[in-house]
Amino acid sequence: MSSQPSGRYRVPDLLPETSFERETEVKRSRFITFLSRVTSRAEALSFQQSLRKQFPDASHHCLAFIAGPPEGNTVMGFDDDGEPGGTAGKPMLNVLQHRQIGEVAAVVVRYFGGTRLGAGGLVRAYGASVQAAVEQLPVVECVPMVRGTAVLDYASEQAFRHWLESLSGQIIDCDYTDQVVIQVELPEVNRMGFTSRITESLKGKIALNWQE
């Protein structure tokens, strides 16, 4: 796996309704890989279906997708689309996970070239096809964020701001009434650490609620 900082991953730098295309050839079979940004299983399946319509004469339209971060409780899956089980979608998915790319769907459109590749050959061909595509795919770093609301007294505000800044958080809004009501945002990976530190620092004199 990549050694990227915890909580960070890469996503395709693509506009909505666009995709990235890369073609390879193995023993006269054409493998055309399409990559698109998706955030749900439905979007991934819709992307696959759109390519079925675009290339109706192709032999297979194999799919792999990760609808969120490449690790954790993410919706992900694959479809061999008629190829022998485990020879297409799974190696495609393995490449996406290994490269730490999330919110992505890969569809490999295959045109059979007349020579059977065997199970091992198919695994290598589908994996290599996606690998070649992701190596050229424009990506941007994604840092999952979480928002929350804190209610505290005036005397605690300075300490609160200190701990928030130290963990890469920022204030979205602040309202001063009889207490200070602060809307914050910070990296999801830092949420537990921030909650623990600020609760200990202010000795529990804070109400902190996170949006789920």
C-alpha positions, 0 to 999 in steps of 0.5 A: 500500500501507499504510504500516504498520510492517514485519512488521505487518499486520491480521487480522479480529477475529472469533471462530472459526466466525464471519464478518462480513457486508455487502451492496451492490446494483448494477443490481439484482444483490445482492452479499453479502460475507462475511469470515472469519479463515482460516489455510490454503487448506483453511479458505478453501475450507471457508468458501466451501463453507459459503456455497454450502450456505447460499445454494444459489440464488445465482448465484455464490460468489466467493472470495479469500483470504490465509492469512497475512501479505498480503506474502511467501511466503503461501498466497493465491488466488481463485476466480471461480466461473463469472464471466468470468476475472479479473472477481471473485476477482482484484479481491477479492484486490487489495482485501485486499492493498491494505488489508494484511489477512491471515489472511482469506477473502472470499466474495461471494455474488451474486444476478443481478438481470437486467442484465449488468454487463460485464467492467469492471462486474463488476470494479468491483462485486466490488472495491467489495463487498469494499471496503465490507465491509473498511471496517467489518470489526473488525481487530486488529494482528498481529505475527508472532513467532518463538521461539528458544533461546540458550545462553551464559555468565553473563558474557554474560547482561546484554548478551544481555538488552539487545539482546533488549529493544532489538528488542522481544524477551522472555524466555519461560524461563531456566534456570541450570546450568553455562551460561545457557539462555534461551528467547526470543520476538521479532518475526520481522522483527527476527530477523536483526538480533538474530542479527547484533548479538548474535553480534557483541557476544558475539564468537560465544560463543553458541549461538542456534537458532530454531524454524522 
